[in-house]
Amino acid sequence: MRLLKFSLAVTAMMSSSVLLWAATQSQAAAGQAAKKPVTTSRPAQQPQDDGDQIFQQQCSRCHNAPEGFSPRISGTIARHMRIRASLSKHEEEQLLHFLNP
């Protein structure tokens, strides 16, 4: 029961974090739309580091590479996705380094 409550709390926290991030991204995109086209993913290229390789193997099945997250948001997302994608602690750290160069 404790695990279920914890899982529900984490899911709710992740949902609100992702929604907050999406809202800030859409506001930023709206402000930049008049200036220049906005790209939301990095160009396809050979993985240059472990974090990039982990992202390509694990995350890119469902997600495009973001241009950047705040460290607070990316830490929360990485912890949540570590469980979902069965990443090791080392892989989570490498992924965080990739998301926040």
N, C-alpha and C positions, 0 to 999 in steps of 0.2 A: 504494500500500500504506500509506504514511504517512497519507494522508487517510482511508482506511478505519479504521485504528487510532484516529485522532483522533475520527472519527465515533462509533465504538463507545465510546470513553472518555466522550465528551460524553453519549451516550445513557444510559450507565450512571450517570453523575453526575446527570443529570436525573431518572432513575427513582428514585434514592435520595433526591434532594431532594424530589421530589413525594411519595414515600411518607412521609418524615419530616414534611413539612407536613401531610399527611392524618392522620397519627397524632396530631400535636399538636392539630389541629382537632377530631378525634373525642374526645380527652380533654377539651378545653375544652367541647365541646358536652355531653358526659356530665355535667360538673360544673354546667352551666347548665340542664340539662334540667328539673331540679326547680324552678328559680327562674322561668324564663319561656321561651316558645318562641324558638328561635334561627332567624334568617333568614340565608341564605347568599348572598343577592344583593341588590344595590341596586335600589330601585324604578325602573321604566321611566320615563325622562324625556328631554327634549331634551338632546343633548350640550352640556355647558357649556364644555368646553375641548378642546384638541386631543387630549389623552390619552384623554379619554372618547370622543371621536369615533373615534379609532383603535381603541379597544377595541370599540366598537359595530360598526365596519366589518370588522375583522379577527378579533378574538378571540371575539366573541359567537356566531360560527357554531358553535363547539364548547364554549365555556365560559360560565358565569355570572360576573358581576362579583363578585369577592371583597370581603369587608368589609375586608380588609387582609392584607398579607403583611409579614414582616420584610424590611427592605431587602436583607439578604443573600440570602434565598430569591427575592425578586422580581427581583433583579438577575440571578441565574442563570437563572431562567425566561425573563426578557425576552431575554437573549442567545441562548438556545436557540430561542425562538419567533421571534426576528428572522430567523433563517435559514429556518425553516419557513414563515413567513408573508410572506417577502420584504419585510421592513420596512427603511426607511432608518435610519441612525444617529440622525437627528433624531426620527423616529417612535418609535424605541426609547426615547430620552430622555423624550419626551412621555408615553409609556406608563408609564415608571417613575414619573414625577411623578404620574400618575393613580393608580397602585397604592400610592404612598407620599406622600400629601398633606402 
